[in-house]
């Protein structure tokens, strides 16, 4: 998926509009707003600093949360501008308007190497509608458009796709890295290629499963989605989370795996409990199902069991390429986290493997397990990662100029 990047441009003196993903958690409860996870901000620094060093005037734009098309103080990017200042060691001009006189004046007074940040683009009602008038107004602030917001690349919004109709559009370094690992590397992966999929619902991942059945050697299933597959095999699952309406879909996936010769593994044992309170982060005392045993009525599965951990870990330890998207259980609760953390640790221990963590809860898991620095690549995109794994064309990527 070769796209032009900022390396292909003469940037000196250019007004460069950069779509970044500064959709980060901010704590408003303890006085001054505080950024509590700066991962996405730091991932944008290679692009921002390169543009500064090349003498560009860097105008950043991002969304934050879901303000639904109107200004809302809790979703202001002002705290992010203040935080970015501490990371790059120079002032970051902040425009409290997205378009109009204020940003126009700020940009007009920028010098080469300066950095500015526009207010939350979703304060504009046209942003999520991919309004062309808004895209034109944004484009008027720059000479070049750079998309470095992979996490929003699956959205056809004014600041991600629409603006590319009005300016030369290329990728930043983070976008380039995401496309390399989440797409290019998986076209002909080094084998054995093991895919680990978890999370709550088959419906969230069935298209990913279907596509990866064409390229994977082994697929390991965990989380709530495993119980829909168990239903498809006629096994009892008690009151475990499942999607009965997707049993036939699960059967089709199992049949395709068999026809393709793909090893498709489901949990052989589970941690089960009678009561789970996700809000309070508590569970009743649990027990493990026996190998191959079903889950009795009144009980629900909340994690993979020790035999499954051993089975899955052996597959991961032998892999040369691993993609992981979705936890093995309710890892937010300590008692139900062993399976997820064991998988994270096994991936990290396989130093001969190219390990790709595909966004969302899997990213939280490798961080909580303390192994984030021991995997090859961690994606910054949740929905974007899934759609790319499904084989979809992302609007924010399609809009960029081909290399």
C-alpha positions as CSV (number, residue, x, y, z in Angstrom):
1,X,0.0,0.0,0.0
2,X,2.7,2.5,-1.0
3,X,1.7,6.1,-0.4
4,X,3.7,9.3,-0.7
5,X,5.1,10.5,2.6
6,X,6.5,13.8,4.0
7,X,9.9,12.6,2.8
8,X,8.7,13.3,-0.8
9,X,8.0,17.0,-0.2
10,X,10.0,20.2,-0.1
11,X,8.7,21.5,3.2
12,X,10.7,24.7,3.9
13,X,8.3,27.6,4.5
14,X,5.3,25.4,3.6
15,X,2.1,25.6,5.7
16,X,1.6,21.9,6.6
17,X,-1.8,20.8,7.9
18,X,-1.3,17.6,9.9
19,X,-4.2,15.4,11.0
20,X,-3.0,13.8,14.2
21,X,-4.8,11.5,16.6
22,X,-4.8,13.4,19.9
23,X,-7.9,11.6,21.1
24,X,-6.3,10.9,24.5
25,X,-7.8,10.5,28.0
26,X,-7.8,13.7,30.1
27,X,-8.6,13.8,33.8
28,X,-10.7,16.8,34.7
29,X,-11.4,15.8,38.3
30,X,-8.2,17.0,40.0
31,X,-8.1,20.7,39.2
32,X,-6.2,21.5,36.0
33,X,-6.9,19.0,33.2
34,X,-4.2,16.3,33.0
35,X,-3.4,14.0,30.0
36,X,-3.3,10.5,31.6
37,X,-2.1,8.5,28.6
38,X,0.2,10.3,26.1
39,X,0.9,7.3,23.9
40,X,-0.8,8.8,20.8
41,X,0.8,12.2,21.3
42,X,4.3,10.7,21.6
43,X,3.7,8.6,18.5
44,X,3.1,11.7,16.5
45,X,6.4,13.4,17.6
46,X,8.6,11.9,14.8
47,X,6.3,13.5,12.2
48,X,6.0,16.8,14.0
49,X,9.7,17.1,14.7
50,X,10.7,16.2,11.2
51,X,8.4,18.9,9.8
52,X,9.8,21.4,12.3
53,X,13.4,20.5,11.4
54,X,12.6,20.9,7.7
55,X,11.3,24.4,8.3
56,X,7.6,23.8,7.8
57,X,4.9,25.8,9.6
58,X,3.1,22.9,11.4
59,X,-0.7,23.3,11.9
60,X,-2.1,20.3,13.8
61,X,-5.7,19.2,13.9
62,X,-7.4,16.4,15.8
63,X,-10.7,15.3,17.4
64,X,-11.2,14.5,21.0
65,X,-14.2,12.4,22.2
66,X,-17.7,12.9,20.8
67,X,-18.8,16.5,21.3
68,X,-21.5,16.0,18.6
69,X,-20.8,19.0,16.5
70,X,-20.7,21.8,19.1
71,X,-18.1,23.2,21.5
72,X,-17.8,21.5,24.9
73,X,-15.2,22.5,27.5
74,X,-14.6,18.9,28.5
75,X,-13.5,18.0,25.0
76,X,-11.3,21.0,24.4
77,X,-7.8,20.3,23.0
78,X,-6.3,23.1,25.0
79,X,-4.8,20.7,27.7
80,X,-3.2,18.8,24.8
81,X,-1.6,21.9,23.4
82,X,-0.1,22.7,26.8
83,X,1.2,19.1,27.2
84,X,2.7,19.0,23.7
85,X,4.6,22.2,24.5
86,X,6.4,20.2,27.3
87,X,7.3,17.4,24.8
88,X,8.8,19.6,22.0
89,X,10.3,22.3,24.1
90,X,8.7,25.2,22.3
91,X,5.4,27.1,22.5
92,X,2.4,25.6,20.8
93,X,0.0,28.3,19.5
94,X,-3.6,27.2,20.3
95,X,-6.6,28.3,18.2
96,X,-9.8,28.2,20.1
97,X,-11.6,28.1,16.8
98,X,-11.3,25.4,14.2
99,X,-11.7,27.6,11.1
100,X,-12.2,31.3,10.6
101,X,-10.4,34.5,11.5
102,X,-8.6,33.2,14.7
103,X,-6.7,30.3,13.0
104,X,-6.1,32.4,9.9
105,X,-4.4,35.1,12.0
106,X,-2.4,32.5,13.9
107,X,-1.2,30.9,10.8
108,X,-0.4,34.2,9.1
109,X,2.0,35.0,12.0
110,X,3.7,31.6,12.1
111,X,7.4,31.4,11.3
112,X,9.3,28.4,9.9
113,X,9.4,25.6,12.5
114,X,6.5,27.0,14.5
115,X,3.7,24.7,15.7
116,X,0.0,25.4,16.2
117,X,-3.0,23.3,17.2
118,X,-6.6,23.9,16.2
119,X,-9.5,23.3,18.5
120,X,-11.3,20.0,18.3
121,X,-12.5,19.5,14.7
122,X,-15.6,17.7,16.0
123,X,-16.8,21.0,17.4
124,X,-17.7,21.7,13.8
125,X,-21.1,20.1,12.8
126,X,-19.8,19.4,9.3
127,X,-16.7,17.3,10.4
128,X,-18.4,13.9,10.7
129,X,-20.5,14.6,7.7
130,X,-17.4,15.1,5.5
131,X,-18.8,18.5,4.6
132,X,-16.9,19.9,1.6
133,X,-17.3,23.5,2.7
134,X,-15.5,22.7,6.0
135,X,-12.8,20.8,4.1
136,X,-12.2,23.9,1.9
137,X,-12.0,26.1,5.0
138,X,-9.5,23.8,6.6
139,X,-7.5,23.5,3.4
140,X,-7.2,27.3,3.1
141,X,-5.0,27.2,6.2
142,X,-2.3,25.1,4.5
143,X,-0.3,24.3,1.4
144,X,0.1,20.6,2.1
145,X,-2.0,18.0,4.0
146,X,-0.4,15.2,6.0
147,X,-2.5,12.5,7.5
148,X,-0.8,10.9,10.5
149,X,-4.0,9.8,12.3
150,X,-4.3,6.1,11.6
151,X,-6.8,5.7,14.4
152,X,-9.2,7.9,12.4
153,X,-8.3,6.8,8.9
154,X,-11.4,4.6,8.7
155,X,-13.6,7.7,9.0
156,X,-14.5,9.7,5.9
157,X,-14.6,13.0,7.7
158,X,-13.7,16.5,6.5
159,X,-10.3,16.5,8.3
160,X,-9.3,13.0,7.3
161,X,-10.6,12.5,3.7
162,X,-12.4,15.6,2.5
163,X,-9.5,17.9,2.8
164,X,-7.4,15.7,0.5
165,X,-9.5,16.8,-2.4
166,X,-8.2,20.4,-2.0
167,X,-4.5,19.9,-1.1
168,X,-1.6,17.6,-2.0
169,X,-2.1,14.8,0.6
170,X,0.7,12.5,1.9
171,X,1.2,10.3,5.0
172,X,3.2,11.0,8.1
173,X,5.6,8.6,9.7
174,X,3.0,7.0,12.1
175,X,0.6,6.4,9.3
176,X,3.4,4.9,7.2
177,X,4.4,2.5,10.0
178,X,0.8,1.4,10.7
179,X,0.2,0.6,7.1
180,X,3.5,-1.3,6.9
181,X,2.8,-3.6,9.9
182,X,-1.0,-3.8,9.7
183,X,-1.2,-4.4,5.9
184,X,2.1,-4.9,4.0
185,X,3.8,-7.3,6.5
186,X,0.7,-9.5,6.5
187,X,0.5,-10.0,2.7
188,X,3.3,-12.6,2.9
189,X,4.0,-13.2,6.6
190,X,6.9,-15.3,7.8
191,X,5.5,-18.6,8.9
192,X,4.1,-20.1,11.1
193,X,1.6,-17.2,11.2
194,X,-0.5,-17.3,14.3
195,X,-3.6,-15.0,14.8
196,X,-5.0,-14.5,18.3
197,X,-8.5,-13.1,18.4
198,X,-10.5,-12.4,21.6
199,X,-13.0,-9.9,22.9
200,X,-16.7,-10.0,23.5
201,X,-18.4,-10.6,20.2
202,X,-18.0,-12.7,17.1
203,X,-19.9,-10.0,15.2
204,X,-17.0,-7.6,15.8
205,X,-14.4,-9.9,14.4
206,X,-16.1,-12.3,11.9
207,X,-14.9,-10.4,8.9
208,X,-11.4,-10.4,10.3
209,X,-11.7,-14.2,10.9
210,X,-13.0,-14.8,7.4
211,X,-10.1,-12.8,5.7
212,X,-7.4,-14.2,7.9
213,X,-8.5,-17.8,7.3
214,X,-7.0,-17.2,3.8
215,X,-3.6,-16.4,5.2
216,X,-3.1,-17.7,8.7
217,X,-1.7,-21.1,9.7
218,X,-3.3,-21.0,13.2
219,X,-6.1,-19.0,14.7
220,X,-6.6,-19.0,18.5
221,X,-10.0,-17.8,19.8
222,X,-10.6,-16.5,23.4
223,X,-12.8,-14.1,25.2
224,X,-16.6,-14.0,25.0
225,X,-16.6,-14.8,21.3
226,X,-15.3,-18.3,22.0
227,X,-18.7,-19.2,23.5
228,X,-20.6,-18.6,20.3
229,X,-18.2,-21.0,18.6
230,X,-18.8,-23.5,21.5
231,X,-22.6,-23.2,20.8
232,X,-21.9,-23.9,17.2
233,X,-20.2,-27.2,18.3
234,X,-23.2,-28.1,20.4
235,X,-21.4,-27.5,23.8
236,X,-23.1,-26.1,26.9
237,X,-22.0,-22.6,27.9
238,X,-24.2,-21.9,30.9
239,X,-24.9,-18.1,31.0
240,X,-21.7,-17.2,29.2
241,X,-21.7,-14.2,26.9
242,X,-22.7,-15.4,23.4
243,X,-24.5,-14.4,20.2
244,X,-26.9,-17.3,19.4
245,X,-28.0,-15.5,16.2
246,X,-24.4,-16.0,14.8
247,X,-24.2,-19.7,15.4
248,X,-24.5,-20.5,11.7
249,X,-21.9,-17.9,10.9
250,X,-19.5,-19.5,13.4
251,X,-20.2,-22.9,11.9
252,X,-19.3,-21.5,8.5
253,X,-16.0,-20.2,9.8
254,X,-15.2,-23.6,11.4
255,X,-16.0,-25.3,8.1
256,X,-13.8,-22.9,6.1
257,X,-10.9,-23.4,8.6
258,X,-11.2,-27.2,8.0
259,X,-11.3,-26.8,4.3
260,X,-8.3,-24.5,4.3
261,X,-6.3,-26.6,6.6
262,X,-6.1,-23.8,9.2
263,X,-5.6,-24.9,12.8
264,X,-8.6,-23.2,14.5
265,X,-8.4,-23.6,18.3
266,X,-11.0,-22.9,20.9
267,X,-10.5,-23.0,24.7
268,X,-10.3,-26.5,26.1
269,X,-11.0,-25.3,29.6
270,X,-12.3,-22.1,31.2
271,X,-12.4,-20.2,34.4
272,X,-16.1,-20.0,35.3
273,X,-17.9,-18.0,38.0
274,X,-21.5,-17.7,39.2
275,X,-21.5,-13.9,39.6
276,X,-19.7,-11.1,37.8
277,X,-20.0,-7.4,38.6
278,X,-18.1,-5.6,35.9
279,X,-18.8,-2.2,37.4
280,X,-17.5,-3.1,40.8
281,X,-14.7,-5.2,39.2
282,X,-15.6,-8.2,41.3
283,X,-16.5,-11.9,40.7
284,X,-17.7,-14.7,42.9
285,X,-15.2,-17.5,43.7
286,X,-14.5,-19.3,40.5
287,X,-13.5,-22.8,39.4
288,X,-12.1,-24.3,36.2
289,X,-14.0,-26.5,33.8
290,X,-12.5,-29.9,33.1
291,X,-10.8,-30.6,29.7
292,X,-13.5,-30.6,27.1
293,X,-16.2,-30.2,29.7
294,X,-19.1,-27.8,29.1
295,X,-20.2,-24.9,31.4
296,X,-23.0,-25.8,33.8
297,X,-26.2,-23.8,34.0
298,X,-25.9,-20.7,36.2
299,X,-22.1,-20.3,35.5
300,X,-20.3,-18.1,33.0
301,X,-16.9,-18.2,31.4
302,X,-14.6,-15.3,32.3
303,X,-11.2,-16.4,31.2
304,X,-9.3,-19.3,29.5
305,X,-8.1,-22.0,31.8
306,X,-4.6,-23.3,32.5
307,X,-4.8,-26.1,29.9
308,X,-5.8,-23.6,27.3
309,X,-3.0,-21.2,28.3
310,X,-0.5,-24.1,27.9
311,X,-2.0,-25.0,24.5
312,X,-2.1,-21.5,23.1
313,X,1.3,-20.6,24.5
314,X,2.9,-23.5,22.7
315,X,1.5,-22.2,19.4
316,X,2.6,-18.6,20.1
317,X,6.1,-19.8,21.1
318,X,6.6,-21.6,17.8
319,X,5.3,-18.7,15.6
320,X,7.3,-16.4,13.4
321,X,4.5,-13.9,12.9
322,X,1.8,-13.1,15.5
323,X,-1.2,-10.8,15.3
324,X,-3.2,-10.3,18.5
325,X,-6.5,-8.4,18.7
326,X,-8.7,-8.9,21.7
327,X,-8.3,-10.2,25.3
328,X,-8.8,-13.8,26.4
329,X,-11.1,-12.9,29.3
330,X,-12.4,-10.1,31.5
331,X,-8.8,-9.0,32.1
332,X,-10.0,-5.7,33.8
333,X,-10.8,-7.9,36.8
334,X,-7.6,-9.3,38.5
335,X,-9.1,-12.8,39.0
336,X,-10.0,-13.1,35.3
337,X,-6.7,-11.7,33.8
338,X,-4.4,-14.7,34.0
339,X,-5.1,-15.9,30.5
340,X,-4.7,-12.5,28.8
341,X,-1.5,-11.7,30.6
342,X,-0.1,-15.2,29.9
343,X,-0.6,-14.7,26.2
344,X,1.0,-11.2,26.4
345,X,4.0,-12.6,28.2
346,X,4.4,-15.5,25.8
347,X,4.3,-13.2,22.8
348,X,7.0,-11.0,24.4
349,X,9.2,-14.0,25.2
350,X,9.3,-15.1,21.6
351,X,12.1,-12.8,20.4
352,X,12.3,-14.6,17.0
353,X,8.7,-13.6,16.2
354,X,7.4,-10.5,14.6
355,X,4.6,-9.5,17.0
356,X,1.8,-7.1,16.0
357,X,-0.6,-5.9,18.6
358,X,-3.8,-4.8,16.8
359,X,-5.1,-2.0,18.9
360,X,-7.9,-1.7,21.5
361,X,-7.8,-3.8,24.7
362,X,-4.8,-5.8,23.5
363,X,-2.7,-2.7,23.8
364,X,-4.0,-2.1,27.3
365,X,-3.1,-5.8,28.1
366,X,0.5,-5.6,27.0
367,X,1.0,-2.4,28.9
368,X,-0.6,-3.8,32.1
369,X,1.5,-6.9,31.7
370,X,4.6,-4.8,31.5
371,X,5.8,-6.1,28.1
372,X,4.8,-3.3,25.7
373,X,8.5,-2.6,25.0
374,X,9.1,-6.3,24.1
375,X,6.7,-6.6,21.1
376,X,7.5,-5.5,17.6
377,X,4.6,-3.1,16.9
378,X,1.6,-1.8,18.8
379,X,-1.1,-0.2,16.7
380,X,-2.7,3.1,17.7
381,X,-5.9,2.3,15.9
382,X,-8.8,0.2,17.2
383,X,-11.5,0.3,14.6
384,X,-9.0,1.3,11.9
385,X,-6.9,-1.8,12.7
386,X,-9.9,-4.1,12.5
387,X,-11.1,-2.7,9.2
388,X,-7.6,-3.0,7.7
389,X,-7.3,-6.6,8.9
390,X,-10.7,-7.2,7.2
391,X,-9.2,-6.0,4.0
392,X,-11.3,-2.8,3.8
393,X,-10.0,0.3,2.1
394,X,-9.8,3.1,4.7
395,X,-11.0,6.5,3.4
396,X,-8.2,8.4,5.1
397,X,-5.7,6.2,3.4
398,X,-7.3,6.1,0.0
399,X,-7.3,9.9,-0.2
400,X,-3.5,10.0,0.0
401,X,-1.3,10.3,-3.1
402,X,0.1,7.0,-4.4
403,X,3.9,6.7,-4.3
